[in-house]
Every structure is written in structure tokens, then in C-alpha cells.
Amino acid sequence: MTDETKKEETKEKPKEEKKKEPVKVPEKFKKLIEEIEKMSVLDLAELVKVLEKKFGVSATPAAVAVVPAAGAPGAAPVEEEKTVFNIVLTTIGEKKIEVIKVVRDVTQKGLKEAKDLVDASATGPQVVKENVKKEEAEELKKKFEAAGAKVELK
């Protein structure tokens, strides 16, 4: 079924690049094609992943080429595989001094710089540390949450 679906999708790509020639869809695939046409780009990317896992196959270059034609969902898989993050302090909570201590520990900044960063987060999100590996980012997030702050990993 995946191969047949991919074949149908690859037939649509030349249609979009050249002329808008009607593609004959066999009756047995009409409902499936109609459902695929209704799907968002993110749903299509998720569908491809599910089919790859379910059937133990990987997307062929022809099938991957169709996905950008549908609207560039290539960004979705890249985000999921992200290994480097920026730690952004969004709110400090009630324990401001504890948050300042964590910021000092994480950034190796002085007391004044750490306090200024924490104070600035009251007006808007502040980047505490950039280009942090996933494991370290999650540890730092736990430290901030233990101090009562909320951070985002971007």
C-alpha cells in the first residue's frame, strides 16, 4: 500500500512542475488519494513516518520529493531531531534569588549580570544559554524548575 501510495504521489509531482494534466487514479485508490489531498503538510510528514515504522521501510527519494511540493514539511523532521538548544527563561516565579543562583551557576556570570538577566525576564523571555546539547539542556531545565522558574528549550 505504501509503495502504491508513493507511486501515486510521485505521479502528481510532474503534474505540478509541468502542465496540469489530469492523472488517472484507479478506482480502488480514489478514496485514499482524496484523504491525502485533504491532509495538512504536517499530517503528511507524520503519515510518512508512521508508514516507515509500520512497514520497516524508508522513504525513497521520489517520495521525499513529493513532500516539499505539498508545502515544505521538511522542517518538521528537522525540529524533532534537534540536538542543540537555547535555554530561554520565560518566568522567574516566586524564588527570584534561587533563580539568580541557577543563572550564575549555568552561565558563570557575576551576580550583577545574573540579576540583570533575571530582572529582564520579567519584561520578556531572555536567552540564558545558547547552543546547549539536549542532555545538558534538560538538566538545566530541571534546575530552573526546581528554583521555581519556567524555561523553554528552543
N, C-alpha and C positions, 0 to 999 in steps of 0.2 A: 504494500500500500504506500509506503514512504517513497519508494522508487517511482511509483506511478504518479504520485502527487508531485514529486520533484520534476518529473518529465513534463507534467502539465504546466508547472510554474516556469520551467525553462522555456517552454514554447511561448509564454507570454512576454518574455524579455525582448526577443527580437521584434515582437509586435510593437512594443513601446518605442524602441530605438528607430525603427524604420517607419513603415506606414501602419496605419491602424487597420490591419487585415483581420477579419473575423477568424477566430480559431475554433475549429470543430472540437467540441468537448463530447466524448462519448456519454451516452445517457446514464450509464452507471456512475459517472463521476460528477454529474451536474450539481447534485446537492452538496457534495464535498467542496467543489470549486466555489459555489455560491457562499458557503460558510466561510471559506478562506478569504474571499473578497470582502466580507463584512468585518474581518478582524483588524485590529489596530496593529501597527508595526511592532509594538512591544509584545503583543499577544503572539504574533507570528514568530518572533525570536524565541519566545518561551516554548511554543509548539515545536520548533526545530530541536531545541534542547531535549524536550520530553521524548520526541521520536528517536533521537540519537541514543538516549539512555535505554529506552524500551527495547529497541531492536539491536543495540550494540553496534551501531554504525556511526560514521561521522559524515558531516555534510560535505558533499563534493563541491568543487569549485563552481560548477554550473548552478547548483542550488544556492550557494552563498551569493553569487552574482545577482540572483533574483531579489534577495532581501534588500540591498540598497535601492533597487529600482522601486521597491514598495515604499521606501521612505526613510532609509538610513537607520535601521535598528542596530547597526554595528556598534553604536555607542553603549548599548545596554550590556552586552557581554563584557566589554572592557571595564565597565564600572564594577561588575561583580568580581572580576579577577584583580581588582586593585590591591596592591600590596603596600603602597606608600600613602600616608595620610597626613593631613594637617589637623592639629588639635585646636578647636575653636571653643573658647569659653563663652557660653551664652548667658548664664545667670550664676550669681555667686551664692545665693541662699543666705542663711542667717549667720553662718560662721565665717565671716569675712577674713578674720585673722588666720584661720586654718587654711583657707583658700590661698592667701598670700604666701603662707609657708610652703604649700604644694607648688605654687608657681615658682618660688625661689629655688626649690629643690629640683624642679624639672628643667628650668631654663638657666640656672646658675647665674641669675641676675641678682643685683643688690636689692636691699629692702625697698628703697625708694622706687626703683624701676618696677619691681613686682607689685607694689602698692598701686602705682600709676596704672599698670595694666589691668589690675582687678577693678579699680575705680572706673576705668574707661569701659569696662564690660557692662556697666550699669546703663550706659547710653546705647550700646550696640555690641554685637559679638566681636570678640577680639581673638586673633590668632596667637596662641600661646607658643606653639612649636610647630615647625614645618618639616615635611619630608621624614616622617617617622614610620618605621616598619610596623606592620599590622600588630604583631605580638606586643611590642612596646606601647603602641597607641592604646591598645585595650587595657594594659596595665595602668597607664597614666589616667585613662578614663575612670578606672575603678578608684584610683587615689582621689581624683577630684570629686567623685560621687560620695566617697567616704567623708570628705570635708564639707559636703552639703552643696557643692556646685554642680551645675549641669554643663556638659561639654558635648560637642558634636565632632565626629570624625569625618572629615571631608577629603 
